[in-house]
């Protein structure tokens, strides 16, 4: 299964990248942003994130809340300053 993650899809460049990902052979596109996008698509899962508190964001829990249809979720994200 191909899953793409994108942040900043509300900007000009990010929006075009999002459209290309949705038209690609990706099975799912996970979008992270400060606000919800106006676009709806069956491949798109949107997550609203306060990037000033990104360390508190639980991606695994957020995906499970959206019930993406999988049997289990195991994700790890590393950030450095």
JOQUIUR-V573212 format. One record per residue. SS is DSSP state (H for helix, E for strand, C for the rest). NEAR is the number of other ideal C-beta (glycine too) atoms within 12 Angstrom. Layout:
BEGIN
ss = <SS,SS>
near = <NEAR,NEAR>
END
This chain:
BEGIN
ss = <C,C,E,E,E,E,E,C,C,C,C,H,H,H,H,H,H,H,H,H,H,H,H,C,C,C,C,E,E,E,E,E,E,C,C,C,C,C,C,C,C,C,C,E,E,E,E,E,C,C,H,H,H,H,H,H,C,C,H,H,H,H,H,H,H,H,C,C,C,C,C,C,C,C,C,C,C,C,C,C,C>
near = <11,13,23,25,26,32,28,21,36,23,17,11,14,22,20,16,23,34,22,17,28,27,15,18,14,25,19,27,33,33,39,31,29,22,17,17,27,14,20,12,21,13,26,31,37,30,34,22,27,14,17,9,11,20,15,12,23,18,28,19,14,23,26,19,14,20,12,26,14,17,8,10,22,11,20,9,20,9,12,5,5>
END
